[in-house]
Amino acid sequence: MENWKFALSSIWSHKMRSFLTMLGIIIGVAAVVVIMALGRGMTEQVIKSFSEDQQDLQLYYEAKSEEESDGHTGGAYSEESPTIKEEWLSPLREIDGVEDYYITNSTSNTVSYENKTAESVYLIGGNQTYFEVKNYTVLAGRSFRASDFATFASIVMVDRTLAEKLFGDIQSAINKIVTVGNKSLLIIGVFEDPKAGTAMYGMSSGGSALMTNVQLSAEFGIPEVGAAYIHISDPKRATEIGKEAAAKMTELSGVAEKGGKFTTYDISGLVNEINTQFGVMTTIIGAIAGISLLVGGIGVMNIMLVSVTERTREIGLRKALGATRFKILTQFLIEAMVLTMIGGAIGLGFAFVITKVIERLMANNPELAIPLSVSLDVALGAIAFSALIGIIFGMLPANKASKLNPIEALRYE
């Protein structure tokens, strides 16, 4: 305890010199902690985005390979994918974790109204459960009804982007007839997708429009079923639920007799790879920023050497009074360690302020918003590493002080 008091007293008696010595440690710790917070925040944001999109799992057909077909090796065996039927999908709701299913098809086309035109509009078709699962927000007008599917109604819903582009505001779009390709369709509603902009979400420059899948097929000559999905409650169980649903659909469809099967995309490997890449990138950038810690450590070693020179007579007196070499060594090591730990704590405080400022600035742009926080393990690690820097770079001055000859030290002017 006495050594700690000596250390604090020495630092306080040379406040400006101590602060300038700590400056490298302060900058280094702040830089490394901020970079770690940014790296962790970006990783969590990307993984969260992928996980949210994992609530909708696509079931697709995988034909048997050519090798499985005739015993010859080669590429994929060319076999036409069977047309997916709703009676294969509806029983999947009995599987634990599957909330619902939906069918969709899509294409793109030009949408125009009078003298205004929107190019490359993403046209999405869906069955009745599609609109229940997607839970789009209807900003104006109405959504689709069961009768719209039965009567093949020539109607369409447009998103906010497309409505404002063609009509200036969303209310003006309702009950207007637009030309989609060479077809005339009545706008019944304006919608907004709450998941627009997530990692796996398809985006188009011209906006999006919704139709019933049967009408989209009839108007533009595309299959009624472009893709089939199940909607699950827990994204963490995506792989487990996806495999069970795919096996059930393979059984119901009877495709196993031809050697084919239904399966789902598993992006867990992709998420792990992203996590690893972000981790490596954060470590490399953090190591570069950590060079300032090395510079700060050299500064600490330099000032401690000056301190040893200034206190040579004090060291000689303490040795003459019976202080052992170990006690002298410990005293100067503790002083160096306290110096760097204080610098680390100040740097940690600066990092906390900087992360909050960055988070506040990014909050103005939802697309760039990243949750930043200085976690407890990073904070403790920063303080511990600061102490380690003090021990490493304080060892040489402390060792020099402990080896001083007491007689020569007392004679030092």
Buried (B, 14 or more C-beta within 10 A) or exposed (E): EEBEEBBBEBBEEBEEEBBEBBBBBBBBBBBBBBBBBBBBBBBBBBBBBBBBBBBBBEBBBBBBBBEEBEEEEEEEBEBEEBEBEBEBBEBBBEBEBBBBBBBBBBBBBBBBBEEEBBEEBBBBBBBBBBBBBBEBEBBBBEBBBEEBBEEEBBBBBBBBBBBBBBBEEBEBBBEBEBBBBEBEBEBBBBBBBEBBEBBEEEEBEBBBBBBBBBBBBBBBEBEBBBBBBBBBEBBEBBBEBBBBBBBBBBBBBEBEEEEBBBBBEBBEEEBEEBBEEBEEBBBEBBEEBBEBBEBBBEBBBEBBBBBBEEBBEBBBBBBEEEBEEEBBBBBBBBBBBBBBBBBBBBBBBBBBEBBEEBBEEBEEEEEEBBBBBBEEEBBEBBBEBBBBBBBBBBBBBBBBBBEBEBEEBBEBE
